[in-house]
Amino acid sequence: MNNPFITKALGPEHPFCNRIEEQEDLLMHARNSMNVVLFGPRRYGKTSLVKRVQHRLKEDGFCIIYSQFFKLRSIEDLTDRLARSIFQGIHAHESLFDKGRRWLKIFSSFRMSLSPTPDGGFSFSVEPARQNRSPLEILEDLLQGLTAFLESFDGRTCIALDEFQDISDFKDPRVEATLREHIQHHQASFIFLGSRRRLLQDIFTNSGRPFYQSAIMRELSPLPRQELGRFISDQFETGGKTCPPEIALNIAARIECYPYYAQALAYWSFALSEPVCTTDTVETAFSNLLGSERYGFEAIFQSLTGPQASLIRAIAMEPVQQPTSRQFLQTFGLSAGGVQKSLNSLSTQDLIERPDPSEPWKVTDPVFRQWILEMFAE
């Protein structure tokens, strides 16, 4: 029997746990041509949620555009990704080989080629028609074309820009200003997604930046425990095995209702169940989960400076409200200066968080936190 739990991005056809309120909010804002910032920790299901929303909008006749900005290398890379996404979205809505060919005239500054893929689809190649222009000018050409398309298009459009905060990595502030200048005039709904939350929030809440107060802010919360427990039990039953309600709730609690790890821990628990899932099954499954995530966690830890590694290890062992307190510093052999600098860096990377000033700092990823504890257990 097939394992019903999926650890990659969920397609619209896959079972989805809850997020009903979030889906309805995003649908409402898209239908009202409002822009939304959707933020939450990495692997929190933001992409799966937005693609599900866009699928429903497509059924309503929307033209759907989705572009991934993760680890942008250059302005040319940004323009290339955005151009391919725009052409793919238009082609999916109205074939560029058929009557949709008229849209190519609007994007006359770019050449497009379409090549068949083994799965029966097409891959897009897009490049500027004129190469003797600066990267910023080419980006502006593309955005002007998008503006012209949206003004001419007899319908509604939803554009999702995933990991949007990565535009902050560009040293040239004109990139952000250019994007904002065009987006503010577009007759479309934009969804800006991001997992580096401090960077993303700063883009939209800092009065000195171009995107200040240009979108509705929407934070993605952990999955509701009861709903998640029912989902896990139901999926076990779909796969022909049994997970008693109290065990399903244990799985949800073990990973603090973290969406990706809910699927991952349930995946291992289902694989090990013969055929009923037990407390021992979940513990063995969690060990397997730690093993499967080990190499990614090691890469993260090795990328940290010595003071950063010492601080995140200390916070994993003892979540604390004031990391610069004398007791905390003495307990873990830290310096106030090193802690202050590391605190800023680790929170910017979204490796640690303090959701509210009244709450302690903690490691954002609960499984990474457990890996740290086991890695440095005395």
LOTOR-816103 format. One line per 3 residues: number of its first residue (from 1); their letters; for each residue x, y, z of C-alpha. Coordinates in pm, whole numbers, m for minus. Each point is the difference from the previous one (the first is absolute). Example, Ala and Ser with C-alpha at 12.3 -4.5 7.8 and 13.67 -1.06 7.14 Angstrom:
<drendrens>
1) as) 1230:m450:780  137:344:m66
</drendrens>
This chain:
<drendrens>
1) mnn) 0:0:0  119:354:m75  105:229:281
4) pfi) m262:282:8  233:260:150  191:232:m234
7) tka) 303:207:102  38:208:m316  m217:297:m101
10) lgp) m360:m117:m12  m187:31:m326  m367:104:m17
13) ehp) m95:m367:m36  165:m107:326  m179:m15:337
16) fcn) 53:323:192  m26:54:373  m216:296:102
19) rie) 117:346:m118  m364:65:m92  m5:350:147
22) eqe) 331:88:m168  m122:m127:m337  m321:200:21
25) dll) 189:316:102  242:m28:m291  m282:m72:m244
28) mha) m195:303:123  299:232:m31  87:m131:m348
31) rns) m356:51:m122  13:356:134  338:65:m172
34) mnv) 172:50:335  365:m82:69  96:m232:287
37) vlf) 325:m85:177  m7:m362:122  280:m77:243
40) gpr) 97:m284:231  295:m228:78  154:m202:m281
43) ryg) m175:m324:m89  m323:127:152  m212:m78:m306
46) kts) m15:352:m146  72:m110:m357  m247:m289:16
49) lvk) m267:232:139  49:268:m266  8:m250:m286
52) rvq) m325:m148:128  m152:350:11  126:78:m350
55) hrl) m144:m329:m127  m343:105:126  42:345:m154
58) ked) 93:m159:m332  m327:m191:10  m168:341:38
61) gfc) 169:123:m318  300:179:149  331:10:m184
64) iiy) 249:m148:247  369:92:24  237:m153:255
67) sqf) 369:88:27  265:m131:240  260:252:124
70) fkl) 193:m235:230  374:78:m2  m2:250:m285
73) rsi) 349:31:m146  m29:326:m192  m241:249:m155
76) edl) 29:m202:m322  m105:m311:193  m298:187:146
79) tdr) m110:120:m343  44:m345:m156  m205:m175:269
82) lar) m275:261:m9  m14:3:m381  m30:m380:m24
85) sif) m272:2:268  m198:270:m181  17:m179:m334
88) qgi) m87:m335:159  m297:153:179  m134:168:m312
91) hah) 56:m314:m208  m186:m216:255  m293:241:m11
94) esl) m5:56:m375  238:m189:m229  270:223:m144
97) fdk) m12:m223:m310  m368:76:m48  m195:323:48
100) grr) 223:88:293  273:82:m252  m114:362:14
103) wlk) 150:37:345  348:m57:m142  m19:342:m167
106) ifs) m29:161:341  322:m168:113  188:91:m318
109) sfr) 316:72:200  34:m376:65  41:m306:m218
112) msl) m177:m316:108  57:m358:m109  m207:m298:104
115) spt) 146:m352:4  m193:m324:64  93:m202:311
118) pdg) m15:m381:42  m310:28:220  m198:164:m281
121) gfs) 36:353:130  218:292:m108  305:176:137
124) fsv) 35:374:m55  311:185:m98  m21:378:12
127) epa) 273:250:m75  17:374:m71  m31:92:m368
130) rqn) 266:269:50  309:m86:201  158:348:9
133) rsp) m205:116:297  76:1:371  m152:m276:218
136) lei) m225:257:170  m125:132:m335  m82:m353:m114
139) led) m193:m61:323  m189:324:m56  m86:m108:m356
142) llq) m149:m321:137  m203:181:266  m130:250:m257
145) glt) m108:m295:m214  m177:m155:297  m178:328:66
148) afl) m114:19:m363  m122:m361:12  m201:56:317
151) esf) m157:315:m146  m99:m182:m318  m100:m332:156
154) dgr) m375:m48:26  6:m187:328  160:m16:344
157) tci) 352:m105:93  165:m134:315  381:18:20
160) ald) 191:m182:276  364:90:69  153:m266:226
163) efq) 290:79:237  m45:362:m100  229:123:279
166) dis) 301:m125:m197  m11:321:m205  155:153:314
169) dfk) 324:m179:m86  59:238:m291  230:289:85
172) dpr) m176:225:m251  m308:157:169  m138:90:m342
175) vea) m114:m360:m51  m254:21:281  m105:350:m107
178) tlr) m48:m111:m362  m215:m297:103  m214:218:225
181) ehi) m38:273:m261  m161:m241:m245  m184:m230:240
184) qhh) m190:288:160  m170:70:m334  m77:m361:m92
187) qas) m363:m106:m13  74:m335:162  19:m162:340
190) fif) 353:m72:124  86:m255:269  348:51:143
193) lgs) 124:m312:183  302:m27:225  166:m202:272
196) rrr) 276:243:102  m262:184:196  198:293:138
199) llq) 123:93:m346  m343:m38:m157  m174:199:271
202) dif) 259:276:m28  m73:36:m373  m367:71:71
205) tns) 7:172:341  308:223:m25  m115:349:m95
208) grp) 326:63:m181  m50:m281:m253  m201:8:m326
211) fyq) m249:m277:93  m97:165:330  m365:m79:90
214) sai) m74:m125:m352  m151:m336:101  m203:m174:269
217) mre) 223:m192:243  m104:m362:68  202:m228:229
220) lsp) m36:m376:m35  m48:m168:338  66:m361:106
223) lpr) m269:m248:m95  m277:m44:261  94:m307:205
226) qel) m344:m163:5  m48:50:m373  348:m134:m70
229) grf) m64:m305:216  m320:m80:m187  176:48:m332
232) isd) 276:m245:96  m248:m262:120  m209:39:m316
235) qfe) 303:m35:m226  110:m317:182  m345:m143:m62
238) tgg) 20:98:m368  327:m195:m24  m149:m307:168
241) ktc) 163:39:343  m108:134:336  121:293:208
244) ppe) m206:39:319  m106:361:73  228:32:305
247) ial) 301:m118:m205  m86:240:m283  m11:284:251
250) nia) 337:m118:132  144:28:m352  m141:353:m31
253) ari) 140:103:338  341:m161:m63  69:240:m285
256) ecy) m197:293:146  m255:m10:m284  268:102:m251
259) pyy) m153:m78:m345  299:m156:m179  104:m209:299
262) aqa) m360:m110:54  11:m165:m342  356:m129:50
265) lay) m53:m153:344  m334:m147:m107  172:m141:m309
268) wsf) 256:m188:211  m264:m104:255  m221:m143:m275
271) als) 293:m186:m156  87:m163:335  m355:m83:113
274) epv) m94:m371:m12  m283:92:m47  m81:207:312
277) ctt) 209:305:93  119:3:362  197:234:225
280) dtv) 313:m211:m63  m64:25:m374  m5:380:20
283) eta) 325:9:199  177:m220:m254  m149:209:m280
286) fsn) 131:317:163  351:m148:13  m29:m78:m371
289) llg) m117:355:m66  302:143:183  227:m224:m205
292) ser) m157:109:m328  34:369:90  351:m34:141
295) ygf) 197:114:m305  m206:315:m45  34:86:367
298) eai) 375:m60:m11  30:236:m297  m189:271:188
301) fqs) 208:m43:313  329:1:m189  m95:327:m169
304) ltg) m22:178:337  282:191:166  130:m125:333
307) pqa) m200:253:207  m316:m71:m203  36:m376:48
310) sli) 57:46:374  m308:221:35  m239:m221:m196
313) rai) 122:m300:197  m64:188:327  m348:110:m108
316) ame) m84:m357:m107  96:m118:348  m165:286:185
319) pvq) m250:231:m177  55:341:156  m168:339:m3
322) qpt) 320:198:65  302:m170:m164  226:277:129
325) srq) m90:m63:363  299:m69:226  m130:m342:102
328) flq) m51:m119:m361  340:131:m110  177:m167:292
331) tfg) m185:m329:m39  104:m41:m361  329:192:m4
334) lsa) m121:272:m238  92:368:m35  m260:277:m11
337) ggv) 146:150:m319  14:m334:m179  m355:m84:103
340) qks) m142:330:m121  164:m31:m341  m89:m369:m37
343) lns) m357:60:113  m59:240:m287  161:m231:m256
346) lst) m179:m317:112  m340:170:10  55:153:m345
349) qdl) 71:m351:m129  m321:m110:176  190:m263:198
352) ier) m122:141:332  m311:198:82  m186:179:274
355) pdp) m363:32:m119  m78:247:279  224:209:230
358) sep) m158:m175:298  107:m341:m131  350:m156:7
361) wkv) 228:m34:m298  m13:m351:m146  133:m195:m298
364) tdp) m261:44:m274  18:m353:m142  m103:m252:271
367) vfr) 175:m295:m166  319:201:m50  m22:89:370
370) qwi) m24:m369:93  293:m84:m230  212:265:175
373) lem) m92:m142:342  89:m353:m102  313:110:m186
376) fae) 142:175:306  m144:m219:273  252:m39:281
</drendrens>
